[in-house]
């Protein structure tokens, strides 16, 4: 098939490589170069670098709505526009390719429509996720489903772990969809729009932990927002602790189960206690969150025992996180 490929980040690069090996790509469309690093020098997106390395023509329009860009796409005479991690397309582009446009989305649509489906599926405690290849229409993540592929989410998996697996799964699913389109076998299925859920773009504030939630919910959030925006707690003294790895537990290591007269039943959410494994444990709304890797803001990342060793006696005795998000 003759394709126009649209994508920007590292996630999209393997898709471009695989499509280039099997189909004709007449044009690659990606975001404009952006300033990067301390020197703020212009840097090319990963998709542009790969496309140029493959000898493919590249367009980097600032706007997708201009007549000039529409004329450029129409001139390709493409069978299909393939979109992988690019941006929202105006619907006026879809009729310019014989089969319209398809997108690869990192969730099992209609669940988790939006910019961060992989992260929000983990944050919501899902046990499985997948990829969906679907037809683009005028609404976001709304068009007919051409194929889906499912994969489990491991209890310790982060979004970084899941990104790699979904990228491979999405690439294989996309290639199969293109075969079906070529053979006339593709039959889009209308989404159940009433079952949709949002997956908005992530903000730094999404990483702040609310210790009134259960330890499992907090653990899921830590996994989901690794490597970005990274979860954190704020102590009553106003210090920020970035939290990289955790595990939900019923009690700190070495502690007896809470009893009416026991010490741990009187601990409130946000309070920190230390297990005999030399790790800090934070009381949650239900259970305890064991902190495995963490860092004070502006300091190196450390394991739990090194963190405990670095605390001053006064910090250790009174360490407590604020509960809410305000």
C-alpha positions, 0 to 999 in steps of 0.5 A: 500500500502507498502510505503517509506516515504521521508520528513523532516520538520514539514510540512511533519509530518501530512502526515506521521501520516495519511499514517501510520494509513492507509498504511504500511510504511517500511522505512522513509527517512529524512535529517541527524541531524543538529547542532542547537541552541547556543550549536550547538548540533545535533538535529533530523528533525521533521519527524525523531522524529515522525517516531521513535515515531511511531516505524518506521525505519529511514534512513538519507543518506548524498547522495541519489546517492550511490549504498548502498542507491539504494540497501536499497530502492530496498530491501523495495519492495515498491509500492510507494515512497511518497515525502513531503518537502524532496529534489530532488531525482535522477531519478534512484530511481523511478523504484525501487517502483512499482508505482514510486514516487509521490510528494505533492507540495504547488501550482497549478502546473505548476505555481510556480515550485520550493522551495517556491511556497506558498510564491511566490503565495502570493507575486505575488498577487494570489487570489487562490492557492492549492496543486498538487499531481504529479508523479516525473520525471527527471525534477523539479516539471515537472511530470504528475498531479494525483490530484489538490485541490484549496483554496482561498488566503485571503487578509490578509493571510500570508504564515504562515496562508496558510501553515497550510491550505495547509498541511491539503488539501495536506494530504487529496488529497494525501490519495485520490491519493493512493486510486486511485492508489490502485484501478487502477483509477489514470490517470496522466495528462501532465502539460502545461509546457509553463505556468510554473513560478518559485518559487525559494528558499527565501533569506534574500534580497528578503524581502527588499521593493522597495517603487516604487511598488504599496502599494498592491504589497508591502502588498502582499510581506509583507504577503508572507515573513512572517514568513521568511525572513520578509520584511524590509525597509532601511532608508536614515540614514541606519537603518533597519526596519523589517515590520510584518503587513501592509495594503494598503491605498489610503491616511494616516488616516484623510488625504483628498484625494490628490489634485493638491494643496494638501500636499500629492500629493508632497510626493515621494515614501519612504517618511513617514507621520503619520495618525491621527490613530497614525500609520506611512504610507509610500508613495508607487509608487501607494497609501500608505502602513500603517505599523501596526506592525514593529521593528527596527533591534535588538529591540522588535516588536511593534504596529504602535502607540508605534513605533511613540511614540518611535521616536525622533522629528528629526526622525519623521520629516525626516523619509524616506526609500530608494526606490530601492533594491541596 
